[in-house]
Amino acid sequence: MRVFVIFDLPTLTSNERKDYRKFRQFLMKTGFIMMQESVYSKLCLNATAAKVVSENVKRHKPDNGLVELLIVTEKQYANIEYIVGNPGSEYIANTDRLVVL
């Protein structure tokens, strides 16, 4: 399963910029990978783990702005079609990963 977090947060005041940085740092510290600006994804072992991740994101959401969650299966994720550009090579984008618990 993949959990996507898509967000659009205001950054007009210093407090809003602080909330933006804090939320973005939370995502990175909890294992989310930036796919593009304001779109992050995380690989989860199953639907239960994805639900836990989703609840964790809900607890850390900022007060203002828009934060959306999308959970898809690996099979659905594999159907991503790149129209312009190439997929990033920072991480392995298939299910052949080694997961050590």
VMD Tcl script that builds the backbone (N, CA, C; Angstrom):
set m [mol new atoms 303]
animate dup $m
set s [atomselect $m all]
$s set {name element resname resid chain x y z} {
  {N N MET 1 A 0.845 -1.170 0.000}
  {CA C MET 1 A 0.000 0.000 0.000}
  {C C MET 1 A 0.892 1.235 0.000}
  {N N ARG 2 A 0.389 2.277 -0.617}
  {CA C ARG 2 A 1.060 3.576 -0.596}
  {C C ARG 2 A 0.112 4.608 -0.025}
  {N N VAL 3 A 0.639 5.451 0.826}
  {CA C VAL 3 A -0.128 6.567 1.372}
  {C C VAL 3 A 0.444 7.837 0.748}
  {N N PHE 4 A -0.424 8.593 0.101}
  {CA C PHE 4 A -0.032 9.870 -0.474}
  {C C PHE 4 A -0.583 10.985 0.400}
  {N N VAL 5 A 0.233 11.986 0.654}
  {CA C VAL 5 A -0.201 13.204 1.330}
  {C C VAL 5 A 0.004 14.338 0.339}
  {N N ILE 6 A -1.086 15.009 0.013}
  {CA C ILE 6 A -1.069 16.114 -0.937}
  {C C ILE 6 A -1.559 17.334 -0.159}
  {N N PHE 7 A -0.759 18.394 -0.153}
  {CA C PHE 7 A -1.159 19.533 0.670}
  {C C PHE 7 A -0.883 20.865 -0.005}
  {N N ASP 8 A -1.664 21.853 0.416}
  {CA C ASP 8 A -1.510 23.229 -0.019}
  {C C ASP 8 A -1.702 24.084 1.227}
  {N N LEU 9 A -0.602 24.559 1.781}
  {CA C LEU 9 A -0.647 25.298 3.031}
  {C C LEU 9 A -0.292 26.757 2.805}
  {N N PRO 10 A -0.969 27.666 3.518}
  {CA C PRO 10 A -0.642 29.086 3.369}
  {C C PRO 10 A 0.720 29.398 3.985}
  {N N THR 11 A 1.436 30.352 3.403}
  {CA C THR 11 A 2.751 30.749 3.915}
  {C C THR 11 A 2.889 32.273 3.930}
  {N N LEU 12 A 1.816 32.964 4.248}
  {CA C LEU 12 A 1.847 34.425 4.231}
  {C C LEU 12 A 2.457 35.024 5.504}
  {N N THR 13 A 2.167 34.449 6.643}
  {CA C THR 13 A 2.696 34.972 7.903}
  {C C THR 13 A 3.823 34.072 8.407}
  {N N SER 14 A 4.553 34.571 9.381}
  {CA C SER 14 A 5.656 33.770 9.932}
  {C C SER 14 A 5.135 32.519 10.639}
  {N N ASN 15 A 3.989 32.612 11.296}
  {CA C ASN 15 A 3.410 31.427 11.956}
  {C C ASN 15 A 2.988 30.378 10.930}
  {N N GLU 16 A 2.417 30.814 9.804}
  {CA C GLU 16 A 2.024 29.871 8.745}
  {C C GLU 16 A 3.246 29.200 8.130}
  {N N ARG 17 A 4.329 29.945 7.937}
  {CA C ARG 17 A 5.566 29.351 7.406}
  {C C ARG 17 A 6.143 28.342 8.399}
  {N N LYS 18 A 6.048 28.661 9.685}
  {CA C LYS 18 A 6.527 27.746 10.722}
  {C C LYS 18 A 5.713 26.452 10.707}
  {N N ASP 19 A 4.379 26.578 10.599}
  {CA C ASP 19 A 3.516 25.398 10.525}
  {C C ASP 19 A 3.831 24.559 9.293}
  {N N TYR 20 A 4.096 25.212 8.160}
  {CA C TYR 20 A 4.445 24.514 6.914}
  {C C TYR 20 A 5.730 23.712 7.109}
  {N N ARG 21 A 6.764 24.367 7.643}
  {CA C ARG 21 A 8.049 23.681 7.859}
  {C C ARG 21 A 7.890 22.516 8.826}
  {N N LYS 22 A 7.132 22.750 9.895}
  {CA C LYS 22 A 6.936 21.704 10.912}
  {C C LYS 22 A 6.221 20.491 10.313}
  {N N PHE 23 A 5.186 20.719 9.508}
  {CA C PHE 23 A 4.445 19.613 8.889}
  {C C PHE 23 A 5.325 18.862 7.889}
  {N N ARG 24 A 6.064 19.604 7.078}
  {CA C ARG 24 A 6.953 18.981 6.084}
  {C C ARG 24 A 8.040 18.154 6.780}
  {N N GLN 25 A 8.623 18.681 7.850}
  {CA C GLN 25 A 9.637 17.937 8.595}
  {C C GLN 25 A 9.041 16.689 9.238}
  {N N PHE 26 A 7.813 16.777 9.731}
  {CA C PHE 26 A 7.129 15.609 10.283}
  {C C PHE 26 A 7.017 14.517 9.221}
  {N N LEU 27 A 6.597 14.898 8.004}
  {CA C LEU 27 A 6.453 13.916 6.928}
  {C C LEU 27 A 7.784 13.238 6.626}
  {N N MET 28 A 8.845 14.017 6.512}
  {CA C MET 28 A 10.152 13.440 6.174}
  {C C MET 28 A 10.687 12.553 7.298}
  {N N LYS 29 A 10.487 12.966 8.547}
  {CA C LYS 29 A 10.972 12.171 9.681}
  {C C LYS 29 A 10.228 10.851 9.826}
  {N N THR 30 A 8.986 10.801 9.350}
  {CA C THR 30 A 8.206 9.569 9.476}
  {C C THR 30 A 8.293 8.694 8.226}
  {N N GLY 31 A 9.202 9.009 7.318}
  {CA C GLY 31 A 9.464 8.117 6.196}
  {C C GLY 31 A 8.793 8.457 4.883}
  {N N PHE 32 A 8.156 9.601 4.786}
  {CA C PHE 32 A 7.558 10.003 3.513}
  {C C PHE 32 A 8.641 10.486 2.560}
  {N N ILE 33 A 8.437 10.225 1.288}
  {CA C ILE 33 A 9.368 10.641 0.239}
  {C C ILE 33 A 8.666 11.661 -0.642}
  {N N MET 34 A 9.354 12.762 -0.933}
  {CA C MET 34 A 8.757 13.794 -1.771}
  {C C MET 34 A 8.752 13.333 -3.225}
  {N N MET 35 A 7.563 13.274 -3.814}
  {CA C MET 35 A 7.430 12.920 -5.224}
  {C C MET 35 A 7.543 14.175 -6.085}
  {N N GLN 36 A 6.919 15.226 -5.635}
  {CA C GLN 36 A 7.067 16.553 -6.207}
  {C C GLN 36 A 6.623 17.535 -5.138}
  {N N GLU 37 A 6.749 18.811 -5.397}
  {CA C GLU 37 A 6.445 19.789 -4.363}
  {C C GLU 37 A 5.033 19.601 -3.809}
  {N N SER 38 A 4.936 19.464 -2.516}
  {CA C SER 38 A 3.675 19.290 -1.785}
  {C C SER 38 A 2.966 17.965 -2.058}
  {N N VAL 39 A 3.684 16.977 -2.598}
  {CA C VAL 39 A 3.141 15.632 -2.794}
  {C C VAL 39 A 4.166 14.641 -2.235}
  {N N TYR 40 A 3.775 13.941 -1.175}
  {CA C TYR 40 A 4.659 12.990 -0.513}
  {C C TYR 40 A 4.003 11.621 -0.493}
  {N N SER 41 A 4.821 10.574 -0.518}
  {CA C SER 41 A 4.283 9.217 -0.459}
  {C C SER 41 A 5.098 8.367 0.505}
  {N N LYS 42 A 4.439 7.343 1.021}
  {CA C LYS 42 A 5.097 6.410 1.940}
  {C C LYS 42 A 4.600 5.012 1.650}
  {N N LEU 43 A 5.507 4.057 1.646}
  {CA C LEU 43 A 5.189 2.653 1.430}
  {C C LEU 43 A 4.783 2.028 2.762}
  {N N CYS 44 A 3.670 1.310 2.773}
  {CA C CYS 44 A 3.191 0.615 3.971}
  {C C CYS 44 A 3.020 -0.864 3.648}
  {N N LEU 45 A 3.181 -1.710 4.647}
  {CA C LEU 45 A 3.114 -3.151 4.428}
  {C C LEU 45 A 1.709 -3.654 4.117}
  {N N ASN 46 A 0.698 -3.041 4.740}
  {CA C ASN 46 A -0.675 -3.508 4.540}
  {C C ASN 46 A -1.646 -2.369 4.855}
  {N N ALA 47 A -2.936 -2.658 4.727}
  {CA C ALA 47 A -3.965 -1.639 4.944}
  {C C ALA 47 A -4.003 -1.171 6.394}
  {N N THR 48 A -3.706 -2.047 7.331}
  {CA C THR 48 A -3.697 -1.667 8.742}
  {C C THR 48 A -2.594 -0.649 9.018}
  {N N ALA 49 A -1.414 -0.906 8.478}
  {CA C ALA 49 A -0.299 0.038 8.651}
  {C C ALA 49 A -0.612 1.364 7.966}
  {N N ALA 50 A -1.260 1.312 6.812}
  {CA C ALA 50 A -1.630 2.533 6.092}
  {C C ALA 50 A -2.624 3.351 6.913}
  {N N LYS 51 A -3.530 2.683 7.593}
  {CA C LYS 51 A -4.506 3.385 8.430}
  {C C LYS 51 A -3.817 4.059 9.615}
  {N N VAL 52 A -2.835 3.395 10.197}
  {CA C VAL 52 A -2.077 3.973 11.312}
  {C C VAL 52 A -1.324 5.218 10.838}
  {N N VAL 53 A -0.691 5.121 9.673}
  {CA C VAL 53 A 0.026 6.269 9.105}
  {C C VAL 53 A -0.942 7.412 8.854}
  {N N SER 54 A -2.092 7.097 8.296}
  {CA C SER 54 A -3.104 8.106 8.002}
  {C C SER 54 A -3.578 8.806 9.278}
  {N N GLU 55 A -3.818 8.069 10.341}
  {CA C GLU 55 A -4.229 8.659 11.615}
  {C C GLU 55 A -3.125 9.540 12.194}
  {N N ASN 56 A -1.876 9.124 12.019}
  {CA C ASN 56 A -0.736 9.898 12.499}
  {C C ASN 56 A -0.641 11.236 11.760}
  {N N VAL 57 A -0.867 11.227 10.451}
  {CA C VAL 57 A -0.852 12.461 9.664}
  {C C VAL 57 A -1.986 13.372 10.125}
  {N N LYS 58 A -3.151 12.810 10.374}
  {CA C LYS 58 A -4.301 13.605 10.834}
  {C C LYS 58 A -4.009 14.290 12.171}
  {N N ARG 59 A -3.267 13.612 13.051}
  {CA C ARG 59 A -2.923 14.200 14.343}
  {C C ARG 59 A -1.932 15.353 14.217}
  {N N HIS 60 A -1.114 15.344 13.156}
  {CA C HIS 60 A -0.068 16.359 12.986}
  {C C HIS 60 A -0.392 17.405 11.931}
  {N N LYS 61 A -1.614 17.430 11.463}
  {CA C LYS 61 A -1.983 18.388 10.420}
  {C C LYS 61 A -1.939 19.813 10.962}
  {N N PRO 62 A -1.599 20.776 10.117}
  {CA C PRO 62 A -1.645 22.175 10.557}
  {C C PRO 62 A -3.087 22.660 10.664}
  {N N ASP 63 A -3.281 23.788 11.335}
  {CA C ASP 63 A -4.625 24.316 11.544}
  {C C ASP 63 A -5.238 24.877 10.257}
  {N N ASN 64 A -4.430 25.479 9.409}
  {CA C ASN 64 A -4.929 26.106 8.182}
  {C C ASN 64 A -4.444 25.360 6.952}
  {N N GLY 65 A -5.113 25.595 5.824}
  {CA C GLY 65 A -4.687 25.002 4.566}
  {C C GLY 65 A -5.447 23.732 4.244}
  {N N LEU 66 A -4.989 23.077 3.201}
  {CA C LEU 66 A -5.629 21.870 2.696}
  {C C LEU 66 A -4.630 20.715 2.745}
  {N N VAL 67 A -5.017 19.618 3.400}
  {CA C VAL 67 A -4.204 18.399 3.452}
  {C C VAL 67 A -5.102 17.251 3.038}
  {N N GLU 68 A -4.684 16.501 2.009}
  {CA C GLU 68 A -5.470 15.376 1.507}
  {C C GLU 68 A -4.653 14.093 1.612}
  {N N LEU 69 A -5.334 12.987 1.891}
  {CA C LEU 69 A -4.710 11.666 1.974}
  {C C LEU 69 A -5.308 10.758 0.906}
  {N N LEU 70 A -4.452 9.978 0.280}
  {CA C LEU 70 A -4.899 9.003 -0.708}
  {C C LEU 70 A -4.136 7.710 -0.456}
  {N N ILE 71 A -4.856 6.608 -0.332}
  {CA C ILE 71 A -4.227 5.299 -0.119}
  {C C ILE 71 A -4.510 4.445 -1.338}
  {N N VAL 72 A -3.432 3.926 -1.954}
  {CA C VAL 72 A -3.568 3.077 -3.135}
  {C C VAL 72 A -2.746 1.803 -2.930}
  {N N THR 73 A -3.089 0.767 -3.677}
  {CA C THR 73 A -2.331 -0.477 -3.620}
  {C C THR 73 A -1.084 -0.350 -4.483}
  {N N GLU 74 A -0.147 -1.247 -4.299}
  {CA C GLU 74 A 1.067 -1.235 -5.124}
  {C C GLU 74 A 0.743 -1.472 -6.598}
  {N N LYS 75 A -0.263 -2.296 -6.860}
  {CA C LYS 75 A -0.664 -2.559 -8.242}
  {C C LYS 75 A -1.193 -1.279 -8.888}
  {N N GLN 76 A -1.997 -0.519 -8.156}
  {CA C GLN 76 A -2.485 0.747 -8.682}
  {C C GLN 76 A -1.336 1.732 -8.861}
  {N N TYR 77 A -0.413 1.761 -7.908}
  {CA C TYR 77 A 0.734 2.665 -7.978}
  {C C TYR 77 A 1.619 2.341 -9.183}
  {N N ALA 78 A 1.738 1.065 -9.502}
  {CA C ALA 78 A 2.573 0.650 -10.635}
  {C C ALA 78 A 2.027 1.157 -11.968}
  {N N ASN 79 A 0.766 1.549 -12.000}
  {CA C ASN 79 A 0.161 2.051 -13.235}
  {C C ASN 79 A 0.367 3.538 -13.459}
  {N N ILE 80 A 1.224 4.173 -12.664}
  {CA C ILE 80 A 1.503 5.594 -12.888}
  {C C ILE 80 A 2.098 5.755 -14.278}
  {N N GLU 81 A 1.582 6.709 -14.996}
  {CA C GLU 81 A 2.043 6.978 -16.352}
  {C C GLU 81 A 2.743 8.334 -16.365}
  {N N TYR 82 A 4.022 8.336 -16.728}
  {CA C TYR 82 A 4.797 9.573 -16.784}
  {C C TYR 82 A 4.607 10.198 -18.157}
  {N N ILE 83 A 3.957 11.338 -18.195}
  {CA C ILE 83 A 3.663 12.002 -19.463}
  {C C ILE 83 A 4.815 12.923 -19.846}
  {N N VAL 84 A 5.339 13.648 -18.872}
  {CA C VAL 84 A 6.485 14.528 -19.100}
  {C C VAL 84 A 7.486 14.240 -18.006}
  {N N GLY 85 A 8.753 14.097 -18.364}
  {CA C GLY 85 A 9.779 13.820 -17.372}
  {C C GLY 85 A 9.975 12.324 -17.167}
  {N N ASN 86 A 10.863 12.006 -16.255}
  {CA C ASN 86 A 11.210 10.618 -15.962}
  {C C ASN 86 A 11.025 10.359 -14.472}
  {N N PRO 87 A 10.775 9.126 -14.102}
  {CA C PRO 87 A 10.669 8.820 -12.672}
  {C C PRO 87 A 12.014 9.050 -11.990}
  {N N GLY 88 A 11.968 9.472 -10.726}
  {CA C GLY 88 A 13.192 9.691 -9.971}
  {C C GLY 88 A 13.895 8.383 -9.670}
  {N N SER 89 A 15.199 8.456 -9.458}
  {CA C SER 89 A 15.964 7.240 -9.184}
  {C C SER 89 A 16.469 7.214 -7.740}
  {N N GLU 90 A 15.893 8.043 -6.859}
  {CA C GLU 90 A 16.334 8.079 -5.473}
  {C C GLU 90 A 15.916 6.839 -4.692}
  {N N TYR 91 A 14.852 6.187 -5.119}
  {CA C TYR 91 A 14.369 5.029 -4.382}
  {C C TYR 91 A 13.846 3.989 -5.373}
  {N N ILE 92 A 13.730 2.777 -4.902}
  {CA C ILE 92 A 13.236 1.696 -5.739}
  {C C ILE 92 A 11.726 1.795 -5.819}
  {N N ALA 93 A 11.177 1.833 -7.026}
  {CA C ALA 93 A 9.733 2.033 -7.193}
  {C C ALA 93 A 9.018 0.732 -7.536}
  {N N ASN 94 A 9.445 -0.362 -6.930}
  {CA C ASN 94 A 8.737 -1.617 -7.152}
  {C C ASN 94 A 8.646 -2.380 -5.839}
  {N N THR 95 A 8.109 -3.564 -5.896}
  {CA C THR 95 A 7.903 -4.338 -4.668}
  {C C THR 95 A 9.083 -5.233 -4.315}
  {N N ASP 96 A 10.225 -5.098 -4.973}
  {CA C ASP 96 A 11.381 -5.930 -4.709}
  {C C ASP 96 A 12.279 -5.349 -3.605}
  {N N ARG 97 A 11.708 -4.574 -2.722}
  {CA C ARG 97 A 12.473 -3.970 -1.642}
  {C C ARG 97 A 12.715 -4.978 -0.528}
  {N N LEU 98 A 13.765 -4.749 0.211}
  {CA C LEU 98 A 14.036 -5.532 1.405}
  {C C LEU 98 A 13.527 -4.724 2.588}
  {N N VAL 99 A 12.588 -5.280 3.322}
  {CA C VAL 99 A 12.049 -4.599 4.491}
  {C C VAL 99 A 12.538 -5.325 5.730}
  {N N VAL 100 A 13.275 -4.596 6.571}
  {CA C VAL 100 A 13.804 -5.178 7.796}
  {C C VAL 100 A 13.051 -4.577 8.966}
  {N N LEU 101 A 12.422 -5.429 9.754}
  {CA C LEU 101 A 11.648 -4.943 10.908}
  {C C LEU 101 A 12.379 -5.212 12.204}
}
mol reanalyze $m
mol bondsrecalc $m
mol representation Tube
mol addrep $m
